[in-house]
């Protein structure tokens, strides 16, 4: 074994598809929370109660 072989960089693995999906879903959830915070700070709590009522009414 050569002395340089001991200092060779490790083989980095490519991200798997499952990890990519998890990262995308995590990013989506983070963006939804951020949008909720912006709406809450500009419109107050009424925006969520009105939206929730409209969403439930739309389902029926």
Backbone torsions as a table, in degrees:
resi	resn	phi	psi	omega
1	UNK	NA	133.4	-178.4
2	UNK	-83.9	151.7	-177.5
3	UNK	-63.5	-32.9	179.9
4	UNK	-72.0	-23.7	179.7
5	UNK	-65.3	-31.8	-179.2
6	UNK	-69.2	-26.7	-179.0
7	UNK	-98.8	8.2	-178.7
8	UNK	-65.9	142.5	179.5
9	UNK	-65.6	150.3	179.1
10	UNK	-71.1	157.4	178.9
11	UNK	-81.1	112.9	-179.5
12	UNK	-82.8	136.9	-179.3
13	UNK	-86.2	150.8	174.9
14	UNK	-76.9	144.5	178.6
15	UNK	-63.6	140.2	-179.3
16	UNK	-80.8	166.0	179.3
17	UNK	-65.4	-36.0	179.7
18	UNK	-64.7	-39.3	178.7
19	UNK	-68.4	-38.6	178.3
20	UNK	-63.0	-41.6	178.6
21	UNK	-65.7	-41.9	179.0
22	UNK	-63.0	-41.1	177.9
23	UNK	-65.1	-40.7	178.2
24	UNK	-64.5	-43.8	178.9
25	UNK	-66.2	-38.8	176.5
26	UNK	-63.6	-41.5	177.1
27	UNK	-64.7	-39.4	178.1
28	UNK	-63.5	-44.9	178.9
29	UNK	-62.8	-40.7	178.7
30	UNK	-63.8	-39.5	178.7
31	UNK	-68.3	-37.2	177.3
32	UNK	-65.2	-41.3	177.5
33	UNK	-64.5	-42.7	179.0
34	UNK	-62.6	-40.6	177.6
35	UNK	-64.8	-38.3	177.0
36	UNK	-64.1	-39.7	178.2
37	UNK	-64.8	-41.5	178.6
38	UNK	-64.5	-44.6	178.0
39	UNK	-63.1	-41.8	-179.7
40	UNK	-62.5	-41.5	-176.9
41	UNK	-73.0	-27.9	-178.6
42	UNK	-93.8	-36.7	-173.5
43	UNK	-110.0	-18.5	-178.6
44	UNK	86.2	-172.8	-175.0
45	UNK	-70.0	-22.0	-177.2
46	UNK	-61.9	-31.7	-178.7
47	UNK	-62.9	-36.1	-178.6
48	UNK	-76.5	-38.4	178.8
49	UNK	-69.0	-38.6	177.6
50	UNK	-66.7	-42.5	179.4
51	UNK	-65.5	-42.0	-179.9
52	UNK	-63.9	-42.7	177.8
53	UNK	-62.8	-42.3	179.6
54	UNK	-67.1	-38.9	179.8
55	UNK	-65.7	-42.6	178.6
56	UNK	-67.2	-41.4	178.2
57	UNK	-63.4	-36.2	179.8
58	UNK	-65.2	-34.0	-179.5
59	UNK	-68.4	-28.5	-179.5
60	UNK	-102.1	NA	NA
